[in-house]
């Protein structure tokens, strides 16, 4: 009988301890759980991250961590076809690699609803020439190379329009050669792939070249005869951070934008890129 009482006491003691433990977990937050609740991580898709961009994003990451307790991770993709698919599929949280025009074209082609939530920078493109020193020097019948993909060709034609060389139909979403309504200098527009615009510069009078291919071609201010202006025509070429439509007001994602759009980031862009990239938040386009 005595052994039975001892055994019952042991059993009830164990039950009591288990009840206390259960009660503690019910009313006292689990420290590990609390840490997990406070942990904020956002994965941002980028493309072909340059050394300059690494420095800029490292600064943004530091700001996000210090000011918002937010961890920003970068996923570097090899080409432009991947980040929007990854974002739409939920494999990443945001992406930062494209301008408004590219995003609009992708959404239209893929029945997508990806949404821009913050501006980053604009990279004005230039008209380059090894034969002439000024846009005014281009002769009648000059041949000008432009990229042949839809968005970049449209951009190049708007650059020619702003340079006063041609006129385009109004309210055209993406301009093509068929959109030209006036060409007083009888320019010959030579359509080539974007990567060829730099390679053919010796064979044409001028070439409109994306910044991606300028450095490898050793082109600079010396060969520049016109720079894309910042106006309403150039708004569609502003690069943006993009989210899924349902996440456009996500507070954490807005903190990513705030971490990017700082005076520190602005100074870094200006230091690392000079006039080839310009901070695009808060600018007025006339």
Protein Blocks (a to p, Z undefined) as FASTA:
>chain_A
ZZmmmmmmmmmmmmmmmmmmmmmmmmmccfklmmmmmpccdddddehiafklmmmmmmmm
mmmmmmnopacdddddfbfklmmmmmmnopambdcfbafklmmmmmmmnopabdcfbdfb
dcddddddfkbcbfklpcghiacdddfbfklmmmmmmmmmmnopaccdehifbdcfklpm
bdfkopacddddfklmmmmmmmmmbdcddfklmmmnopafklpcbdcdddfklmmmpccd
dddfklmmgmklmmmmmmmmpfklmmmmmmmnommbccfehiacZZ
